[in-house]
Amino acid sequence: MKTLKSVFVFLFLFTVFSIVKGQNPNTQSKSVAVINNAEIYFENTVHDYGTIRKNSKGSCEFVFKNTGDQPLVLDNVKTSCGCTVPTWPKKTILPGKSGTIKVVYNTKKTGTFNKTITVMSNAKTDPVELSINGTVIE
């Protein structure tokens, strides 16, 4: 009977030890490490409209290039308000290739503006902030 208890205790401790050892973060991190070498580079991160007329064409483009050695994916592009609408490539940008983010600002209201466009991607430098500014006159 003591031998049977000893065997059960040994099996129980062995099982617990195996589970705890398997949860060692050092052994797990080596197998799940992912290196991301996509990189996004913008020719310009600021577009100054200067002074433009009310109801004029308020569009501009930000050209970027994947300077990394892995495919680049733009996950989302957000603006600081609803008066600015971005359009961006939904397809993967291969290393060495370029893309364009088009931004349209609503010029129906007069006054000075300064808006931010946040580009979220799988690049090492994520997120990237772009900005547009200018003055709309009558």
N, C-alpha and C positions, 0 to 999 in steps of 0.2 A: 504494500500500500504506500509506504514512504517512497519507494522507487517510482511509482506511478505519479505521485504528487511532484516529485523532483523533476520528472520528465515534463510534466505540464508547466511547471514553473520555468524550466529551461526554455521550452518552446515559446512561452509567453514573452519572456525577456528577450529572446532572440528576435521575435517578430517586432516588438516595440523598438529595439535597437536598429533593426533593418529599416523600419519606417522613418525614424528620426535621422538616420544617416543618409537616406535617400532624399531628404529635404534640405540638404546642405546647399546654400545658395552659391557657393563657389563651384560646385560640380555642375549645377544647372546653368549658370550664366555662360559657361564656355560653349554649351551646345546651342544656345539661343541668341548669341551675339550676332547682330546684323550690322554690316558696315554700309552706310549710305554715302555714296559719292556723287550724287546728283548735286548740281550747283546752278543757281540762277544769277545772271548778271544783266543789269539794266543799263542801257546806254545813258539814259537820263531818268532820274526818279522824281523830278519836279517839272511840271508844265505851267508856264506863266502865260495866260491868255492876254495879258496886258489889259487894255481898255477895249471892250467889245460892245456892240449895240444890242439893245433888248431884242429878243426873238431872233437873234442871229444863230448861225451854226456853232454850237458849243462842243464840238468833238475834238478829241486829240488821241494820239496813239503812243503807247509806251512799248518800245521794242526791247525784247530780252533774248538772251542766248543761254543754252545749257552748256556751261563751261566745264561740267563734271564729266565723269566717265561712266555714269549710269543714267538710265532714262529718267526724265523729269516729268512729274505730274502736278498740275495745278489743281489742288483740291477745292479751293474756293477763292473768290475775290469779293471782298465786302467793301462797302463805302460808308462814310460817316453820316450820310443822310440819303433820303429818297430822291433828292434832286440830282443825284449823280448815278448814272447807270453804266456798269462795266460789262464788257463782252470779252471772253477769254477762250483760248483753245481748250477743248475738252479732251483732245487726243494727247497721247504721250509725246513729249518732245525728246527726240534722241540726242545723245551727246554730239555737240558741235552744231546742232540745228538751232534755228531761231523761231520766235513766235511774237505775236503782238497782242497786247491788251488794249482794246478800244474803250475809251471813256467818253460818255456824252453828258455834258452839264446842261441843265435846264436854264435857259437864259430869259425866262419870262419875268423874273423879278430883278429889279435894279439894285445896285449896291455892290460892295466889296464881298468877295467870297474866298474862302480857303478851306478846301475839302481834302480828306484823307482816303486813300484806297489801300486796303490791306490785302496783300497777296499771300495766300497760304498754300504751301506745296510740300513736297518731300525733299526739298533742298536742304543742305546743311545750314544755310542762312535763312531760317524760316521763323517768323514771317518777315516779309519785306513791305515797307510802307512807301507808297507813292503819294504825291500830292499835286493838286491843281489849285491855282489861285488867279485872281484877276478882279476886274471891276466891270460891272454891266451898267451901261448908261442908256438913257432914253433914245 
